[in-house]
Amino acid sequence: MVEIPARPESRGERKERTRRAILDAALALCEDSSLVALSLRQVAKEVGIVPTAFYRHFGSIEALGLELVDESFVSLRAMLRDVRRRDPAFEDIIDGSIRILVEHVHQQRAHFHFIARERAAGPPTVREAIRHEIELCERELATDLARMPGIEPWSADDLRVLSNLIVMAMVATAEAILSAPRRPDAEKQIVETARTQLRMVLIGALNWRSKS
């Protein structure tokens, strides 16, 4: 049997593979410290490239951090939007959103460890990017909530307040999962607490009337 040789890797494919390796190396190196303590020399050494090669992919360590923030949030926001559009009932939105959040934290655990740490201790540009992504989650949620029955009397400001409460509860849930012992019962308790908190918030919200 004649063995067909593998197709040679293109220049673009090599470049993308190196870029991915740099991102993964940064995540690994940041497991025990903040991005502010990371040098491009450390990252380059971890990947096996010369330091100057780093600049072919990222202009700085902060730019690398911004890419990691983007990776962490883009798919999560898309999946949460999909949950809200498929399940119009408030209870379904809560359950679906928590399920998606938990799945995403498990699938991208290193990314969310990075987000949880850099949200408080990262470089200013990275902290601002995380704040902006959380704010985008709140805006998108407020837009979707405004279309739901029972929310008609609410003002735009009150919708933003409600969205902030929900999103920050989900942020806290993600951080709790990351710091909890890796036992099913520990995570189950966190998820049940989050579900109860959000249902209590929405029960109160449905009885709220904005000031005219």
VENFENRA-V53386 format. One record per backbone hydrogen bond with DSSP energy under -0.5 kcal/mol. CO is the residue of the C=O (numbers start at 1). NH is the residue of the N-H. E is the energy in kcal/mol with one decimal. If there is no record, write none. Layout:
<<CO;NH;E> <CO;NH;E>>
//
This chain:
<<2;4;-0.5> <10;14;-2.4> <11;15;-2.4> <12;16;-2.3> <13;17;-2.3> <14;18;-2.4> <15;19;-2.4> <16;20;-2.4> <17;21;-2.1> <18;22;-2.2> <19;23;-2.1> <20;24;-2.5> <21;25;-2.3> <22;26;-2.3> <23;27;-2.1> <24;28;-2.2> <25;29;-2.7> <26;30;-1.7> <28;31;-1.2> <29;32;-0.5> <34;37;-1.4> <35;38;-1.7> <39;43;-1.8> <40;44;-3.0> <41;45;-2.5> <42;46;-2.2> <43;47;-2.1> <44;48;-2.4> <44;49;-2.4> <50;53;-1.5> <50;54;-0.7> <51;54;-1.2> <51;55;-0.6> <52;55;-0.7> <53;56;-1.5> <54;57;-2.0> <54;58;-2.2> <60;64;-1.6> <61;65;-2.3> <62;66;-2.2> <63;67;-1.6> <64;68;-1.8> <65;69;-2.0> <66;70;-2.3> <67;71;-2.3> <68;72;-1.8> <69;73;-1.6> <70;74;-2.3> <71;75;-0.5> <73;77;-2.9> <74;78;-1.9> <75;79;-2.3> <76;80;-2.4> <77;81;-2.2> <78;82;-1.9> <79;83;-2.0> <80;84;-1.9> <81;85;-1.7> <82;86;-1.6> <83;87;-2.1> <86;88;-0.6> <89;93;-2.2> <90;94;-2.4> <91;95;-2.6> <92;96;-2.8> <93;97;-2.5> <94;98;-2.3> <95;99;-2.2> <96;100;-2.4> <97;101;-2.5> <98;102;-2.7> <99;103;-2.4> <100;104;-2.5> <101;105;-2.5> <102;106;-2.0> <103;107;-2.5> <104;108;-2.5> <106;109;-0.9> <108;112;-2.3> <109;113;-2.3> <110;114;-2.0> <111;115;-2.5> <112;116;-2.6> <113;117;-2.0> <114;118;-3.0> <115;119;-2.0> <117;120;-1.1> <117;121;-2.4> <118;122;-1.6> <123;126;-0.6> <123;127;-2.7> <124;128;-2.5> <125;129;-1.7> <126;130;-2.3> <127;131;-2.5> <128;132;-2.5> <129;133;-2.3> <130;134;-2.3> <131;135;-2.2> <132;136;-2.3> <133;137;-2.0> <134;138;-2.0> <135;139;-2.5> <136;140;-2.7> <137;141;-2.2> <138;142;-2.6> <139;143;-2.2> <140;144;-2.0> <141;145;-2.9> <142;146;-1.9> <144;147;-1.1> <145;148;-1.9> <148;151;-1.4> <151;154;-2.2> <155;159;-2.0> <156;160;-1.9> <157;161;-1.9> <158;162;-2.5> <159;163;-2.6> <160;164;-2.3> <161;165;-2.1> <162;166;-2.2> <163;167;-2.8> <164;168;-2.6> <165;169;-1.6> <166;170;-1.8> <167;171;-2.4> <168;172;-2.4> <169;173;-1.9> <170;174;-2.5> <171;175;-2.3> <172;176;-2.1> <173;177;-2.3> <174;178;-2.0> <175;179;-1.6> <176;180;-1.1> <181;183;-2.6> <183;187;-2.0> <184;188;-2.4> <185;189;-1.9> <186;190;-1.7> <187;191;-2.6> <188;192;-2.5> <189;193;-2.3> <190;194;-2.4> <191;195;-2.5> <192;196;-2.4> <193;197;-2.7> <194;198;-2.5> <195;199;-2.1> <196;200;-2.4> <197;201;-2.2> <198;202;-2.3> <199;203;-2.4> <200;204;-2.1> <201;205;-2.2> <202;206;-2.5> <203;207;-0.6> <204;207;-0.9> <205;208;-1.7>>
//
